[in-house]
């Protein structure tokens, strides 16, 4: 049974978590299995080209808006205000039908400026209700990410709900130690495990769990302008190729690449145009762990293109691109 919400304000869930934690997997779960209402999704990616939009499952009941070329908590925050205002206006006019909004942030986002938007902009505050901040934490890599990245710490600290993903890839002692650390960092937020996005959605949506007073205790300047900078070592680049790639060569390339650069490869994902396969392969990886699943069929009207975004620390883009070019079906071994 879903809890009642203010009928005059549209509930918003901020979905956050570090790179590769499983935010898009959870979002796909919500889009495909939550049947209590229609969802408008605002997603943001760190990099020059969007990938997540191609990874989302669509059933016709959602509106999906992409924001690229920056972090939602930095350069494109003005775009967030504009998009929220446009969505509300089109909803009032009957052009769009949706019951809630989910904002999926880039894995490098500090959630504070995103949440702040719903209180410091009068028009947004009048139309939208910030329902909860949901943070996904990778059980396998979460401890290292908390050690190395301020953004990961902020994502946990501001969470109203914490989902622990990929517990099957971590041993029990590692998972238990991470749980204890998360409780110490944020005793307010319930912690639940999520396996490939499967979790109790009633515990995530329409919970009315965002508490402004609690946030102000964490961040006294929350309602003032929040500055935010990223580690300059973290950069991204995109590989594109319309030539069909050989699957065996791809597997050999990524096996060799992660052996050398895996520790610095924070996140890599995309779609692959593989020779002899009439469907795109959805490819995702975090550090040393990577894999691919069968995706949507290629349409006769679209260009079959491999597109992969890499996010990491001081990755040699030229080396990666040359290696992937060498995976062309017609390249000599």
JOGI-V315375 format. One record per residue. N is the residue number from 1. RES is the residue in one small letter. SS is DSSP state (~ for helix, > for strand, _ for the rest). OMEGA is omega as a letter, one per 20 degrees, with the letter a starting at -180 (999 if undefined). BURIAL is + if it has 9 or more other C-alpha atoms within 8 Angstrom, else -. Layout:
[[N,RES,SS,OMEGA,BURIAL] [N,RES,SS,OMEGA,BURIAL]]
This chain:
[[1,x,_,r,-] [2,x,_,a,-] [3,x,_,a,-] [4,x,_,r,-] [5,x,_,r,-] [6,x,_,a,-] [7,x,_,a,-] [8,x,_,a,-] [9,x,_,a,+] [10,x,>,a,+] [11,x,>,a,+] [12,x,>,r,+] [13,x,>,r,+] [14,x,>,a,+] [15,x,>,a,+] [16,x,>,a,+] [17,x,>,a,+] [18,x,_,a,+] [19,x,_,r,+] [20,x,_,a,+] [21,x,_,a,+] [22,x,_,a,+] [23,x,~,a,+] [24,x,~,r,+] [25,x,~,r,+] [26,x,~,a,+] [27,x,~,r,+] [28,x,~,r,+] [29,x,~,r,+] [30,x,~,a,+] [31,x,~,a,+] [32,x,~,a,+] [33,x,~,r,-] [34,x,_,a,+] [35,x,_,a,-] [36,x,_,a,-] [37,x,_,r,-] [38,x,_,a,+] [39,x,>,r,+] [40,x,>,a,+] [41,x,>,r,+] [42,x,>,a,+] [43,x,>,a,+] [44,x,>,r,+] [45,x,_,r,+] [46,x,_,a,+] [47,x,_,a,+] [48,x,_,a,+] [49,x,_,a,+] [50,x,_,r,+] [51,x,_,a,+] [52,x,~,a,+] [53,x,~,r,+] [54,x,~,a,-] [55,x,~,a,-] [56,x,_,r,+] [57,x,_,a,-] [58,x,_,r,-] [59,x,_,r,-] [60,x,_,a,-] [61,x,_,a,-] [62,x,>,r,+] [63,x,>,a,+] [64,x,>,a,+] [65,x,>,r,-] [66,x,>,r,+] [67,x,>,a,+] [68,x,_,r,+] [69,x,_,r,+] [70,x,_,r,+] [71,x,_,a,+] [72,x,_,a,+] [73,x,_,a,+] [74,x,_,a,+] [75,x,_,a,-] [76,x,_,a,+] [77,x,~,r,+] [78,x,~,r,-] [79,x,~,r,-] [80,x,~,r,+] [81,x,~,a,+] [82,x,~,a,-] [83,x,~,r,-] [84,x,~,r,+] [85,x,~,r,+] [86,x,~,r,-] [87,x,~,a,+] [88,x,~,r,+] [89,x,~,a,-] [90,x,~,r,+] [91,x,~,r,+] [92,x,~,a,-] [93,x,_,a,-] [94,x,_,r,-] [95,x,_,r,-] [96,x,_,r,+] [97,x,_,r,-] [98,x,_,a,+] [99,x,_,a,+] [100,x,>,r,+] [101,x,>,r,+] [102,x,>,r,+] [103,x,>,r,+] [104,x,>,a,+] [105,x,_,r,+] [106,x,_,a,+] [107,x,_,r,+] [108,x,_,a,+] [109,x,_,r,+] [110,x,_,a,+] [111,x,~,a,+] [112,x,~,r,+] [113,x,~,r,+] [114,x,~,r,+] [115,x,~,a,+] [116,x,~,a,+] [117,x,~,a,+] [118,x,~,r,+] [119,x,~,a,+] [120,x,~,r,-] [121,x,_,a,+] [122,x,~,a,-] [123,x,~,r,-] [124,x,~,a,+] [125,x,~,a,+] [126,x,~,a,-] [127,x,~,a,+] [128,x,>,r,+] [129,x,>,r,+] [130,x,>,a,+] [131,x,>,a,+] [132,x,>,r,+] [133,x,>,a,+] [134,x,>,a,+] [135,x,>,r,+] [136,x,>,a,+] [137,x,>,r,+] [138,x,>,a,+] [139,x,_,a,+] [140,x,_,a,+] [141,x,_,a,-] [142,x,~,a,+] [143,x,~,r,+] [144,x,~,r,-] [145,x,~,r,+] [146,x,~,r,+] [147,x,~,a,-] [148,x,~,a,-] [149,x,_,r,-] [150,x,~,a,-] [151,x,~,r,+] [152,x,~,r,+] [153,x,~,r,+] [154,x,~,a,+] [155,x,~,r,+] [156,x,~,a,+] [157,x,~,a,+] [158,x,_,a,+] [159,x,_,r,+] [160,x,_,r,+] [161,x,>,r,+] [162,x,>,r,+] [163,x,>,r,+] [164,x,>,a,+] [165,x,>,r,+] [166,x,_,r,+] [167,x,~,r,+] [168,x,~,r,-] [169,x,~,a,-] [170,x,_,r,+] [171,x,_,a,-] [172,x,~,a,-] [173,x,~,r,-] [174,x,~,a,+] [175,x,~,a,+] [176,x,~,r,-] [177,x,~,r,-] [178,x,~,r,+] [179,x,~,a,+] [180,x,~,r,-] [181,x,~,r,-] [182,x,~,r,+] [183,x,~,r,+] [184,x,~,a,-] [185,x,~,a,-] [186,x,_,a,+] [187,x,_,a,-] [188,x,_,a,-] [189,x,_,r,+] [190,x,>,a,-] [191,x,>,r,+] [192,x,>,r,-] [193,x,>,r,+] [194,x,>,a,+] [195,x,>,a,+] [196,x,_,r,+] [197,x,_,a,+] [198,x,>,r,-] [199,x,_,a,-] [200,x,_,a,-] [201,x,~,r,-] [202,x,~,r,+] [203,x,~,a,-] [204,x,_,a,+] [205,x,_,r,+] [206,x,_,a,+] [207,x,_,a,+] [208,x,_,a,-] [209,x,_,r,-] [210,x,_,a,+] [211,x,_,a,-] [212,x,~,a,-] [213,x,~,r,-] [214,x,~,r,-] [215,x,~,r,+] [216,x,~,r,+] [217,x,~,r,-] [218,x,~,a,-] [219,x,_,a,-] [220,x,_,a,-] [221,x,_,a,-] [222,x,_,a,+] [223,x,_,r,+] [224,x,_,a,-] [225,x,_,a,-] [226,x,_,r,-] [227,x,_,a,-] [228,x,_,r,-] [229,x,_,r,-] [230,x,_,r,-] [231,x,_,a,-] [232,x,_,r,-] [233,x,_,a,-] [234,x,>,r,+] [235,x,>,r,+] [236,x,>,r,+] [237,x,>,a,+] [238,x,>,r,+] [239,x,>,r,+] [240,x,>,r,-] [241,x,>,r,+] [242,x,_,r,+] [243,x,_,r,+] [244,x,_,a,+] [245,x,>,a,+] [246,x,_,a,+] [247,x,~,a,+] [248,x,~,r,-] [249,x,~,r,+] [250,x,~,a,+] [251,x,~,r,-] [252,x,~,a,-] [253,x,~,a,+] [254,x,~,r,-] [255,x,~,r,-] [256,x,~,a,-] [257,x,~,a,+] [258,x,~,r,+] [259,x,~,a,-] [260,x,~,a,-] [261,x,~,a,+] [262,x,~,a,+] [263,x,~,a,-] [264,x,~,a,+] [265,x,>,a,+] [266,x,>,a,+] [267,x,>,r,+] [268,x,>,a,+] [269,x,>,r,+] [270,x,>,r,+] [271,x,>,a,+] [272,x,>,r,+] [273,x,_,a,+] [274,x,>,a,+] [275,x,_,r,+] [276,x,_,a,-] [277,x,_,a,-] [278,x,_,r,-] [279,x,>,r,+] [280,x,>,r,+] [281,x,>,r,+] [282,x,>,a,+] [283,x,>,r,+] [284,x,>,r,+] [285,x,>,r,+] [286,x,>,a,+] [287,x,_,a,+] [288,x,_,a,+] [289,x,>,r,-] [290,x,>,r,+] [291,x,>,a,-] [292,x,>,r,-] [293,x,>,r,-] [294,x,>,r,-] [295,x,>,a,-] [296,x,>,r,-] [297,x,>,r,-] [298,x,_,r,+] [299,x,_,r,-] [300,x,_,a,-] [301,x,_,a,-] [302,x,_,r,-] [303,x,_,r,-] [304,x,_,a,+] [305,x,_,r,+] [306,x,>,r,+] [307,x,>,a,+] [308,x,>,r,+] [309,x,>,r,+] [310,x,>,r,+] [311,x,>,a,+] [312,x,>,a,+] [313,x,>,r,+] [314,x,_,r,-] [315,x,_,r,+] [316,x,_,a,-] [317,x,~,a,-] [318,x,~,r,-] [319,x,~,a,-] [320,x,~,a,-] [321,x,~,r,+] [322,x,~,r,-] [323,x,~,r,+] [324,x,~,r,+] [325,x,~,r,-] [326,x,_,r,-] [327,x,_,r,+] [328,x,>,a,+] [329,x,_,a,+] [330,x,_,r,-] [331,x,_,r,-] [332,x,_,r,-] [333,x,_,999,-]]
